[in-house]
């Protein structure tokens, strides 16, 4: 079942890539005004493709597959980043009691890809292809890039923050007089 879906995905990617090559190939003998007659295709603002999952290896493989599909369709992925894993503590209770039977620790991993200047004609095809290639156990979200998404990727330095608070408690930095 998955092998057939993978082969169909491969066929669609090849057809789209061939069509793009045919449209992009222009002869050096063509007059330059023909380029101005081509229809203007609207481009999307930067878009983030966010994938989450519990299995690190599957997530990395899926990110690689999305990169491959984008490269074959000549879609520009400007940036890709990982955010720190989020740990979740799961407790299973004994029936009809509040006694913990088992305790699990799950880690949710997240990868993000930022796509810029995505043509509106290719967007639905691209999204269908990455959705068809999505492995089980992963969560896929596509959303507009916001400033909050940029801030999430940086891990705060807790030691530095603690030192800064101690410095302000002591009266702030001392400036040398020259």
N, C-alpha and C positions, 0 to 999 in steps of 0.2 A: 504493500500500500504506500509506504513512505518512499520506496524506490521509484514507483510510478510518478508520484508527486514531484520528486526530485528531478526526474527526466523531463517532465512537463515544464518545470521551472527553468531547466537548462535550455530547452527549445525556445521558450518565450524570450529569454535573455538574448539568445543568439539572433532571433528575428528582430528584436528591438535594436540591437547593436548594428546589424547589417543595414537596417533602414536609416539609422543615424549616419552611417558612413556614406550611404548613397546621397542623402540630403546635404551632407557637409562637403562632398567633393564638388568643387567648382574648377573649371578649367582656367588656365591663365589667360586664355583667349576671350573669356567672357568679359563684357564691358562692366565697369564698376557699378553702374547705376542699377544693375540687376539685384545687387545686395540690398538696395533700399526698397525694392519691390517685395522682398520677402516679408511675410506677416510677422508682426512683433508678438512674440510669445511672452506673456507675463511671467515673471519670476517670483517665487515665494521669498519671504523674509527668512532669516536663519531659522532652521528647524532643528530641534533636538530629538533624536531617537534614543529613548531610554529603555534599557533592558535590565530586568532584575531576576534573580534566581538564587536558589540555595546551593547549587553545584557550580563551583568556580570554573572547572574545566569545560563544562557545557556552555557556560556563559562566554568564556573566551573564544570557544569555537564558533559560537553564533555571531559574535562581534566580527570575527574574521570573515564569516560568510556574508554578512551585510556589507563589509568593505569590498569583498569580491564582486558582489552584485552591483554595487554603486560604480565600481571601476569599469565593469563591462558596459554599463549604461552611460558612461561619461558623466557621472554625477560627482560633484566636488564635495568631498568630506574634508572640511577645514580643520577640524579638531576632534579629538577623542580623549576621554579621560575616565578614570575609575574613581569612585568615591570609597571611603573606608567602609568596611563591612559593619553592619549593624547586628549586634548580638541580641537574641531573644531568648528568654528563659521560659520554657514550657513545662508545666506541671500537670501530671495526670493523677487524679485522686482515686482512692478506693471507692467503690460504689456506696452511695448513701452515707458518706462521711466526709470529714475535712482533713483526713490523713493523706499525706502525699504518698502515692504508690510508686511513681517513677518521675524523674526529672530529666529534661532534655535541654540542651543548649543549641539553638539553631543560629546560623549566621546568614544574613541576607546580603548578597553581593550586588553591586550595581555598576553598569557600564553605560557611558553616554557617547553618542556620536553627534557632531554638529554638521548639518548639511547647509551649504550656502548656495544661493542662486539656483534653486531647483526649479526647472521649467514646469509650468502648471500642466503641460501635456504629458510629462513623464511621471508626475507625482502619483497618480492612482496606480499606474503599473508597478512602480517601485514599491509602494506600500503593500500591494497585493503579493508581490514576490517575496518580500521579507516576512510577510505574515505566513505565506505558504511554507517557508523554510524554518519557521519558528519551532524549536524543539519543545517537547513537553516539559513542564515544570518551570518555564520561564514566563515572565510577564513583560509585554511590549507596550510602550506608550510613546506616542508621537505628539509633541507639543511645541508651541512657539518658544523661542529662546528669550528668557527673561534674566534680569540682573541677579535674581535669587539663585538661579541655576549656576551662575558663575561663582557665587560665594560659597556654595555647598562643597565645591571641589577642593577647597583649601582646609587643611587640618590646623586648628588653632594650637599654638605652642603654649601649653599650660604653665610651664616654668617661666616663660617670658612674661606672661600675663600676671603671674604671682609676684614676680620681681617688680613689675611696674606698679602694682598696688602697694607693695611695701615702700617703694620710693615715694609715692604720693602721700602715704601715711606719715613718713618721716619729714615731710615739708617740701617735697619736690626736688628736682635736680639743682645742684649748686653750680652756678656759672663762675668761671675763673675771670678775675679782673686782670686786664693787661696794662 
